[in-house]
């Protein structure tokens, strides 16, 4: 399953069944399934996809659409499905090219310059 996820995490797993009495039955034709994404999932993940899991555990990504907090797909049978998504990186980790290091370098240069100026001034005032 992890190779199907292709760098994505498994967000949720479902065993979707249609019951007639106490017996599982399959739909007669295609049906549209809509699953709701939680606020926590929306906060932690992006680029959601639906993954179909067959009885042998083989998985494949199937076509789906995301609208707001819902992900929808069509199927002609029920079984195991999963929602996969890309983990949103921690906002404390600087992205490449965001200028974070440039800001630190500028602060370091300014503080170093201030120390040099203070050191020179003290040398001029010192008379043994």
N, C-alpha and C positions, 0 to 999 in steps of 0.2 A: 504494500500500500504506500509506503513512503516514497517509492520511485514515481508513483503516479502523482503524488503531491508536488513533486518537482520544486523543492525549496519552500513549500508552504506547510503550515501546521494544520493538523486536524483540529478543528474548532468544536465540532459536535458530531455525534454518531446517532443514527436513528434506525430502528427496525420498523418500517412502515408497513402496516397490515390493514386489510379490509376484512372485517369479520361479518359472517352471516351466522348468527347464533354463536356456537363455540368453534366454528370452523373458519379457517382462513380461506378467502376466495380472491381471485384476481379480477381486475376490472375488465369489462368487455370493450376494448378499444383504448384510445389514449385518454389520459386524465391529466389535469394540471394540478400540481402540488405546490403550495406556498408555505414556506417556513419562516417564522419570525426570528430575526436576529436580536439578541439582547443588547441593552445599552453597553454592558461590559464587553461583549464581543465587538461591537462597533468602535469602542474606545481602544481596544487592543489590537484589532486586525483590520485589514483592507483587502481589496481584490478577491472577494469571496467567489468560490466556485462550488458546484455540486459534484460529488464523487459517488458513483454507483459501485456497490460491492456485491458480487454474486455469491452464491451459496458456497463456492470453493474458496472464497476470500480474495479473488481477483478483483482489482479495482480499475475503474476508468472514469475520467472526467467527462461529464455530459453537459450539453448546452443548458445554460441558465441565465436569468436576468436578475439584477438587483435593483430594487426601487425603494428608497428610504431604508426602513429596517426590515424589509422582506426580500427573500430570495425565492424565485419561482422557476420550476422546471416541469417538463412534460414527460410522462412515462406510460408504458402500456402494461406494466406489472409492478407489484410492490415487493420489496425486499429490503436489504440494507443500503442505506445512503449516508453520506457524510457531507458536512460543510467543511471546506478547507479555506484557509486564508493566509495572507502574508502578515507576519507580525510587524506592527508599527514600531519603529525604533524608539528607544528612550530619548526624550527631548534633551537630556543632559549630555548626550553624545554628540559632539560637533560633526556636522556633515562636511564632506570634502568641499573646500572652496567657500565656506561660509564666513571667513574672515576672523574667526575666533583667535587663531594663532597670531594674526597680524595685530590684533588689539593687545594681546599679551606682550608681544615684542615691542610695540610702541610704549607701553607702560614701563617696561624694563629699561628701554633707552632713556625715557624721560627721568626715571628715578636715578639712573646711573649718572646722567648729566647733572642733576641736582646735587648729588653727592660730590662730584668733581668741583662744582662751583663753591660749595660750602667749604670743601677742603682747601681750595686756593685762597679763599678769603681769610681763613684762619691762619694760613702760613704767612700772609702779608701782615696780619695784626700781631703776630707773635714776635716779641723782642726780648732776648735773654739778657 
